């Protein structure tokens, strides 16, 4: 691990975290819509990245560090999803878990379809 790589991840991470914060504050409700939105969008974008290059290794390492490791991993959030889910009533918690997983998987499948359709 070198300083340049850490800096690239940091730049992407800063952009991803501030973007996630912007989405969460734009959608303030009792249900964690902001976290759901960023998790689904992040899954879609990572799906485009992975399937659009056939293999993640084909992307230049600098771009992978900034976009995938930095931006997308800080834009999406499992920890907020878990904490927000525990704070919900059982019915809403179950819905939040189902929505995050189902829509996240659907987003990756749609991204794959988009890449195949454009090929």
C-alpha positions as CSV (number, residue, x, y, z in Angstrom):
1,X,0.0,0.0,0.0
2,X,1.5,3.3,-1.1
3,X,0.7,6.9,-0.4
4,X,-0.6,7.5,-3.9
5,X,-3.1,4.6,-3.7
6,X,-4.3,5.7,-0.3
7,X,-4.8,9.3,-1.6
8,X,-6.8,8.0,-4.6
9,X,-9.1,6.0,-2.4
10,X,-9.4,9.0,-0.1
11,X,-10.4,11.3,-2.9
12,X,-13.0,8.9,-4.1
13,X,-14.1,8.2,-0.6
14,X,-14.6,11.8,0.2
15,X,-16.7,12.3,-2.9
16,X,-18.8,9.2,-2.2
17,X,-19.4,10.0,1.4
18,X,-20.4,13.6,0.7
19,X,-22.7,12.5,-2.1
20,X,-24.3,10.0,0.3
21,X,-24.8,12.7,2.9
22,X,-26.4,15.0,0.3
23,X,-28.8,12.2,-0.8
24,X,-29.7,11.4,2.9
25,X,-30.4,15.0,3.8
26,X,-32.4,15.5,0.6
27,X,-34.7,12.6,1.6
28,X,-35.3,13.1,5.4
29,X,-38.1,10.8,6.5
30,X,-38.8,8.3,9.2
31,X,-38.0,5.5,6.7
32,X,-34.4,5.5,5.5
33,X,-35.1,6.3,1.8
34,X,-31.7,8.0,1.4
35,X,-29.8,4.9,2.4
36,X,-31.9,2.7,0.2
37,X,-31.4,5.1,-2.7
38,X,-27.6,5.2,-2.5
39,X,-27.3,1.4,-2.0
40,X,-29.4,0.7,-5.1
41,X,-27.7,3.4,-7.1
42,X,-24.3,2.1,-6.0
43,X,-25.2,-1.5,-6.9
44,X,-26.3,-0.3,-10.3
45,X,-23.1,1.7,-10.9
46,X,-20.8,-1.1,-9.7
47,X,-22.8,-3.5,-12.0
48,X,-22.1,-1.2,-15.0
49,X,-18.5,-0.9,-14.0
50,X,-18.0,-4.7,-13.6
51,X,-20.0,-5.9,-16.6
52,X,-19.0,-3.0,-18.8
53,X,-15.4,-4.0,-18.6
54,X,-16.1,-7.8,-18.5
55,X,-13.6,-7.9,-15.6
56,X,-12.8,-5.3,-13.0
57,X,-9.1,-5.9,-13.7
58,X,-9.4,-4.3,-17.2
59,X,-10.1,-0.9,-15.6
60,X,-6.9,1.1,-14.9
61,X,-5.9,0.7,-11.3
62,X,-6.1,4.4,-10.6
63,X,-9.7,4.6,-11.9
64,X,-10.6,1.4,-9.9
65,X,-9.2,2.9,-6.7
66,X,-11.0,6.2,-7.1
67,X,-14.4,4.9,-8.4
68,X,-14.9,1.4,-7.1
69,X,-12.8,1.3,-3.9
70,X,-13.2,5.0,-3.0
71,X,-16.4,6.5,-4.3
72,X,-18.8,3.5,-4.5
73,X,-17.7,1.9,-1.3
74,X,-18.2,5.1,0.7
75,X,-21.3,6.1,-1.3
76,X,-23.1,2.9,-0.4
77,X,-23.3,2.0,3.3
78,X,-24.0,-1.3,5.0
79,X,-23.4,0.2,8.5
80,X,-26.1,2.9,8.1
81,X,-28.4,0.3,6.6
82,X,-28.0,-2.0,9.6
83,X,-28.3,0.8,12.2
84,X,-31.3,2.3,10.5
85,X,-33.0,-1.1,10.2
86,X,-32.6,-1.9,13.9
87,X,-34.2,1.5,14.7
88,X,-37.3,0.7,12.7
89,X,-40.4,-1.1,13.8
90,X,-40.3,-4.8,12.9
91,X,-42.6,-4.5,9.9
92,X,-40.7,-1.6,8.4
93,X,-37.4,-3.3,9.3
94,X,-38.3,-6.4,7.4
95,X,-39.4,-4.2,4.4
96,X,-36.1,-2.3,4.6
97,X,-34.1,-5.4,4.5
98,X,-36.2,-6.9,1.7
99,X,-36.0,-3.7,-0.3
100,X,-32.3,-3.2,0.1
101,X,-31.4,-6.7,-1.0
102,X,-34.1,-7.2,-3.7
103,X,-33.6,-3.8,-5.3
104,X,-29.8,-4.0,-5.0
105,X,-29.7,-7.3,-6.8
106,X,-32.2,-6.1,-9.4
107,X,-30.0,-3.0,-9.9
108,X,-27.0,-5.2,-10.7
109,X,-29.1,-7.4,-13.0
110,X,-30.4,-4.3,-14.9
111,X,-26.9,-2.9,-15.2
112,X,-25.8,-6.2,-16.7
113,X,-28.7,-6.1,-19.1
114,X,-27.9,-2.5,-20.1
115,X,-24.3,-3.5,-20.9
116,X,-25.4,-6.6,-22.9
117,X,-28.0,-4.5,-24.7
118,X,-25.5,-1.9,-25.7
119,X,-22.9,-4.5,-26.8
